[in-house]
Amino acid sequence: MLTTAKKEKIIAKFQTKDGDTGSPEVQIAILTEDIKALTKHLKTHKKDDGSRRGLIGKVIQRRKLLNYLKKKDEKRHDALVKTLKIK
């Protein structure tokens, strides 16, 4: 779970304009941090199936947003993937 301060930091880094919280870049960055946190949690709690299901849902949601961004603007997609070091 991300703290409010960490989430605001991510939003400030990836926003496309002031007050932007819903652009694909921001959403993908937040999901990526959630995925990292859940992955770390599941390394120590191997039988936590509820968290595993949540992780799979977040991965699917991030994949859909990445596909959307690639279809809309491939340059933005490539820059974001490079910045977040995913794929």
PyMOL CGO cylinders between C-alpha atoms (Angstrom):
from pymol import cmd
from pymol.cgo import CYLINDER

trace = [
    CYLINDER, 0.00, 0.00, 0.00, 1.38, 3.38, -1.00, 0.3, 1, 1, 1, 1, 1, 1,
    CYLINDER, 1.38, 3.38, -1.00, 1.43, 6.23, 1.47, 0.3, 1, 1, 1, 1, 1, 1,
    CYLINDER, 1.43, 6.23, 1.47, -0.12, 9.54, 0.45, 0.3, 1, 1, 1, 1, 1, 1,
    CYLINDER, -0.12, 9.54, 0.45, 3.27, 11.26, 0.42, 0.3, 1, 1, 1, 1, 1, 1,
    CYLINDER, 3.27, 11.26, 0.42, 4.79, 8.62, -1.87, 0.3, 1, 1, 1, 1, 1, 1,
    CYLINDER, 4.79, 8.62, -1.87, 1.79, 8.75, -4.19, 0.3, 1, 1, 1, 1, 1, 1,
    CYLINDER, 1.79, 8.75, -4.19, 2.02, 12.56, -4.42, 0.3, 1, 1, 1, 1, 1, 1,
    CYLINDER, 2.02, 12.56, -4.42, 5.73, 12.26, -5.23, 0.3, 1, 1, 1, 1, 1, 1,
    CYLINDER, 5.73, 12.26, -5.23, 4.97, 9.85, -8.07, 0.3, 1, 1, 1, 1, 1, 1,
    CYLINDER, 4.97, 9.85, -8.07, 2.20, 12.10, -9.39, 0.3, 1, 1, 1, 1, 1, 1,
    CYLINDER, 2.20, 12.10, -9.39, 4.51, 15.12, -9.33, 0.3, 1, 1, 1, 1, 1, 1,
    CYLINDER, 4.51, 15.12, -9.33, 7.16, 13.22, -11.29, 0.3, 1, 1, 1, 1, 1, 1,
    CYLINDER, 7.16, 13.22, -11.29, 4.91, 11.80, -14.02, 0.3, 1, 1, 1, 1, 1, 1,
    CYLINDER, 4.91, 11.80, -14.02, 2.16, 14.40, -14.43, 0.3, 1, 1, 1, 1, 1, 1,
    CYLINDER, 2.16, 14.40, -14.43, 1.80, 15.99, -17.86, 0.3, 1, 1, 1, 1, 1, 1,
    CYLINDER, 1.80, 15.99, -17.86, 0.37, 19.28, -16.50, 0.3, 1, 1, 1, 1, 1, 1,
    CYLINDER, 0.37, 19.28, -16.50, -0.46, 20.82, -13.12, 0.3, 1, 1, 1, 1, 1, 1,
    CYLINDER, -0.46, 20.82, -13.12, -3.20, 18.96, -11.28, 0.3, 1, 1, 1, 1, 1, 1,
    CYLINDER, -3.20, 18.96, -11.28, -2.90, 15.91, -13.52, 0.3, 1, 1, 1, 1, 1, 1,
    CYLINDER, -2.90, 15.91, -13.52, -3.68, 12.70, -11.65, 0.3, 1, 1, 1, 1, 1, 1,
    CYLINDER, -3.68, 12.70, -11.65, -5.47, 10.65, -14.29, 0.3, 1, 1, 1, 1, 1, 1,
    CYLINDER, -5.47, 10.65, -14.29, -3.15, 10.54, -17.27, 0.3, 1, 1, 1, 1, 1, 1,
    CYLINDER, -3.15, 10.54, -17.27, -1.99, 7.06, -18.31, 0.3, 1, 1, 1, 1, 1, 1,
    CYLINDER, -1.99, 7.06, -18.31, 1.58, 7.88, -17.28, 0.3, 1, 1, 1, 1, 1, 1,
    CYLINDER, 1.58, 7.88, -17.28, 0.56, 8.68, -13.70, 0.3, 1, 1, 1, 1, 1, 1,
    CYLINDER, 0.56, 8.68, -13.70, -1.74, 5.66, -13.43, 0.3, 1, 1, 1, 1, 1, 1,
    CYLINDER, -1.74, 5.66, -13.43, 0.92, 3.28, -14.78, 0.3, 1, 1, 1, 1, 1, 1,
    CYLINDER, 0.92, 3.28, -14.78, 3.58, 4.70, -12.44, 0.3, 1, 1, 1, 1, 1, 1,
    CYLINDER, 3.58, 4.70, -12.44, 1.33, 4.25, -9.39, 0.3, 1, 1, 1, 1, 1, 1,
    CYLINDER, 1.33, 4.25, -9.39, 0.40, 0.72, -10.45, 0.3, 1, 1, 1, 1, 1, 1,
    CYLINDER, 0.40, 0.72, -10.45, 4.08, -0.11, -10.94, 0.3, 1, 1, 1, 1, 1, 1,
    CYLINDER, 4.08, -0.11, -10.94, 4.91, 0.96, -7.38, 0.3, 1, 1, 1, 1, 1, 1,
    CYLINDER, 4.91, 0.96, -7.38, 1.95, -1.08, -6.06, 0.3, 1, 1, 1, 1, 1, 1,
    CYLINDER, 1.95, -1.08, -6.06, 3.14, -4.10, -8.03, 0.3, 1, 1, 1, 1, 1, 1,
    CYLINDER, 3.14, -4.10, -8.03, 6.66, -3.76, -6.62, 0.3, 1, 1, 1, 1, 1, 1,
    CYLINDER, 6.66, -3.76, -6.62, 5.31, -3.55, -3.06, 0.3, 1, 1, 1, 1, 1, 1,
    CYLINDER, 5.31, -3.55, -3.06, 3.01, -6.56, -3.52, 0.3, 1, 1, 1, 1, 1, 1,
    CYLINDER, 3.01, -6.56, -3.52, 5.81, -8.59, -5.09, 0.3, 1, 1, 1, 1, 1, 1,
    CYLINDER, 5.81, -8.59, -5.09, 8.04, -7.88, -2.11, 0.3, 1, 1, 1, 1, 1, 1,
    CYLINDER, 8.04, -7.88, -2.11, 5.19, -8.82, 0.26, 0.3, 1, 1, 1, 1, 1, 1,
    CYLINDER, 5.19, -8.82, 0.26, 4.54, -12.10, -1.54, 0.3, 1, 1, 1, 1, 1, 1,
    CYLINDER, 4.54, -12.10, -1.54, 8.19, -13.13, -1.32, 0.3, 1, 1, 1, 1, 1, 1,
    CYLINDER, 8.19, -13.13, -1.32, 7.82, -13.39, 2.46, 0.3, 1, 1, 1, 1, 1, 1,
    CYLINDER, 7.82, -13.39, 2.46, 4.14, -14.45, 2.59, 0.3, 1, 1, 1, 1, 1, 1,
    CYLINDER, 4.14, -14.45, 2.59, 3.98, -17.15, -0.05, 0.3, 1, 1, 1, 1, 1, 1,
    CYLINDER, 3.98, -17.15, -0.05, 0.49, -18.44, 0.86, 0.3, 1, 1, 1, 1, 1, 1,
    CYLINDER, 0.49, -18.44, 0.86, -1.27, -15.05, 0.79, 0.3, 1, 1, 1, 1, 1, 1,
    CYLINDER, -1.27, -15.05, 0.79, -3.63, -15.80, -2.08, 0.3, 1, 1, 1, 1, 1, 1,
    CYLINDER, -3.63, -15.80, -2.08, -5.73, -12.66, -1.60, 0.3, 1, 1, 1, 1, 1, 1,
    CYLINDER, -5.73, -12.66, -1.60, -2.74, -10.43, -2.19, 0.3, 1, 1, 1, 1, 1, 1,
    CYLINDER, -2.74, -10.43, -2.19, -1.67, -12.60, -5.11, 0.3, 1, 1, 1, 1, 1, 1,
    CYLINDER, -1.67, -12.60, -5.11, -5.06, -12.09, -6.74, 0.3, 1, 1, 1, 1, 1, 1,
    CYLINDER, -5.06, -12.09, -6.74, -4.77, -8.33, -6.20, 0.3, 1, 1, 1, 1, 1, 1,
    CYLINDER, -4.77, -8.33, -6.20, -1.31, -8.38, -7.76, 0.3, 1, 1, 1, 1, 1, 1,
    CYLINDER, -1.31, -8.38, -7.76, -2.58, -10.17, -10.85, 0.3, 1, 1, 1, 1, 1, 1,
    CYLINDER, -2.58, -10.17, -10.85, -5.39, -7.63, -11.19, 0.3, 1, 1, 1, 1, 1, 1,
    CYLINDER, -5.39, -7.63, -11.19, -2.96, -4.72, -10.99, 0.3, 1, 1, 1, 1, 1, 1,
    CYLINDER, -2.96, -4.72, -10.99, -0.65, -6.32, -13.57, 0.3, 1, 1, 1, 1, 1, 1,
    CYLINDER, -0.65, -6.32, -13.57, -3.60, -6.78, -15.95, 0.3, 1, 1, 1, 1, 1, 1,
    CYLINDER, -3.60, -6.78, -15.95, -4.75, -3.19, -15.43, 0.3, 1, 1, 1, 1, 1, 1,
    CYLINDER, -4.75, -3.19, -15.43, -1.23, -1.86, -16.07, 0.3, 1, 1, 1, 1, 1, 1,
    CYLINDER, -1.23, -1.86, -16.07, -0.95, -3.95, -19.25, 0.3, 1, 1, 1, 1, 1, 1,
    CYLINDER, -0.95, -3.95, -19.25, -4.25, -2.50, -20.54, 0.3, 1, 1, 1, 1, 1, 1,
    CYLINDER, -4.25, -2.50, -20.54, -3.09, 1.05, -19.84, 0.3, 1, 1, 1, 1, 1, 1,
    CYLINDER, -3.09, 1.05, -19.84, 0.26, 0.39, -21.53, 0.3, 1, 1, 1, 1, 1, 1,
    CYLINDER, 0.26, 0.39, -21.53, -1.52, -0.99, -24.60, 0.3, 1, 1, 1, 1, 1, 1,
    CYLINDER, -1.52, -0.99, -24.60, -3.78, 2.08, -24.70, 0.3, 1, 1, 1, 1, 1, 1,
    CYLINDER, -3.78, 2.08, -24.70, -0.83, 4.46, -24.41, 0.3, 1, 1, 1, 1, 1, 1,
    CYLINDER, -0.83, 4.46, -24.41, 1.08, 2.61, -27.13, 0.3, 1, 1, 1, 1, 1, 1,
    CYLINDER, 1.08, 2.61, -27.13, -1.91, 2.86, -29.45, 0.3, 1, 1, 1, 1, 1, 1,
    CYLINDER, -1.91, 2.86, -29.45, -2.37, 6.59, -28.75, 0.3, 1, 1, 1, 1, 1, 1,
    CYLINDER, -2.37, 6.59, -28.75, 1.25, 7.79, -28.64, 0.3, 1, 1, 1, 1, 1, 1,
    CYLINDER, 1.25, 7.79, -28.64, 4.12, 5.34, -29.06, 0.3, 1, 1, 1, 1, 1, 1,
    CYLINDER, 4.12, 5.34, -29.06, 6.82, 7.89, -28.13, 0.3, 1, 1, 1, 1, 1, 1,
    CYLINDER, 6.82, 7.89, -28.13, 5.21, 8.55, -24.74, 0.3, 1, 1, 1, 1, 1, 1,
    CYLINDER, 5.21, 8.55, -24.74, 4.86, 4.79, -24.22, 0.3, 1, 1, 1, 1, 1, 1,
    CYLINDER, 4.86, 4.79, -24.22, 8.51, 4.10, -25.01, 0.3, 1, 1, 1, 1, 1, 1,
    CYLINDER, 8.51, 4.10, -25.01, 9.71, 6.93, -22.77, 0.3, 1, 1, 1, 1, 1, 1,
    CYLINDER, 9.71, 6.93, -22.77, 7.57, 5.71, -19.86, 0.3, 1, 1, 1, 1, 1, 1,
    CYLINDER, 7.57, 5.71, -19.86, 8.67, 2.09, -20.21, 0.3, 1, 1, 1, 1, 1, 1,
    CYLINDER, 8.67, 2.09, -20.21, 12.29, 3.22, -20.25, 0.3, 1, 1, 1, 1, 1, 1,
    CYLINDER, 12.29, 3.22, -20.25, 11.82, 5.45, -17.20, 0.3, 1, 1, 1, 1, 1, 1,
    CYLINDER, 11.82, 5.45, -17.20, 10.00, 2.79, -15.14, 0.3, 1, 1, 1, 1, 1, 1,
    CYLINDER, 10.00, 2.79, -15.14, 12.26, -0.03, -16.37, 0.3, 1, 1, 1, 1, 1, 1,
    CYLINDER, 12.26, -0.03, -16.37, 9.41, -2.40, -17.17, 0.3, 1, 1, 1, 1, 1, 1,
    CYLINDER, 9.41, -2.40, -17.17, 9.11, -5.15, -19.80, 0.3, 1, 1, 1, 1, 1, 1,
]
cmd.load_cgo(trace, "trace")
